[in-house]
Amino acid sequence: MNQTKYVSSESRKTAYICSKEDLIANSGICVLFGDAQIAVFYLPEENPSVYGISNWDPIGKANVLSRGIVGDIGNELVVASPLYKQHFSLIHGQCLEQEELAVRTFELVLDGEDVLLLC
């Protein structure tokens, strides 16, 4: 479903990006929002339970991060790129192996059955 719904939340706007039903526990999906591919990870045992980073792997030069394996390294939630296995933080986007590289992060919230992007 490619609907965009903007909702004002106090002083910040939110945009609907997908339904909780679209998510896969402990894994990622790719959501197209405008021109941006967002890798959305649903980790139901974590708080918050949804994380968003760019789907673009700057090392492998492909949109693949949503297909990576999620885990943690030293209490840092990460996704391992399926191409060259570098780890990207789900919190701040930084590559753990190559600190000069980072991917964009997106602040997401789970509001009932909706996954919202904080704008």
N, C-alpha and C positions, 0 to 999 in steps of 0.2 A: 504494500500500500504506500503510495507516494503522496501523503497528505502533509501539509504544513499547518500547524495550529500554534499560534503565539498566545501565551498567557502571561499577564503581568503578575509577578510574585514580589510583593513589596516594591523594592526599587529595581529589581532585575526582571528581565523578560525571560521566558522559557519557550522552547520550541519542541514540539512533539517529534521524535525521530523514529520510534518503533514501539511495539507492544511488548510487554513482558512475555507474552506467548511466543514471540519470535526468538527469544533468547534461549541459549543452550547452557545449562549449568556447567560451570568450571571450564568454559570454552568461549570462543569468540565468534562474532558474526560481522559482516561488513554492511554498513548502512551508508547509502548515498544521501548526503544532505547538501543541496545546492551542487557545487562542483567538488565538494570535499568527500572523500571516502573516509569514513570513521570506523575504526576497528572497535567494536563494543564488546566488552568482556563482562560476563555475569558470574560473579563469585558469591553465591548465596550465604556462605559462612563468614564473609568479611563485612566490615562496616566502613564505608559504604559498600554496597553489593554490586554496583555497576561502575565501570571505568571506560574511558574513551581516549584513544590515541589515534594519530594518523595511521592509515593502513599502509602508507608508503614506507618501504624499507630502504633507507638511504644507502645501504651497503650493497644489497642485491639489486637495487634500482627497479623494484617491482612492488605492486600493491598486493602484499601477501601477509601482513602482520596479523590479520584476523584469523589466519589459519595456523598460527603458532601455538606452542604449548605453554600454558600458564603455570606459574609456580612461584617460589620465593627463594631469594638468595640473600642470606643475612637479614632476614625479616623485611626485605624489599620485595614487594609484589612485582613480578616481571612476566614478560612474554618472550619466549625464545623464537627468533625468526626461523621460519621453516627452510630458509635458503642456506645461510651460513652460520646459523645458531647463535648469533649475538643476542644478548639479553637487553631488552628495553624496559625501563621502569614504567609501570602503569600509573604511578603517581606524578612523576615529573618528566617522563619521556626520555631521560638520558640513557645512552648506551653504556652499560657497565664495563664492557671491554674496551671501548673507544670513547673516552669521556668527552672528546671534542664534538661528538655527534649526539644529536637528540632529535626526537620526533615531537610534533605538536601534540599537546594534550587537550582534551575537551572535558569540561566539568559536566557530569551527567548526574541525574537523580532519578530514582524509581519512585513514582507517585502513583500508588495503587497499581494499576495494570499498565501504566504509561511510562515509557522511558523518555525523559525530558532533557534537553540540552539547555544549560544555563548560558544566556547570552550576555 
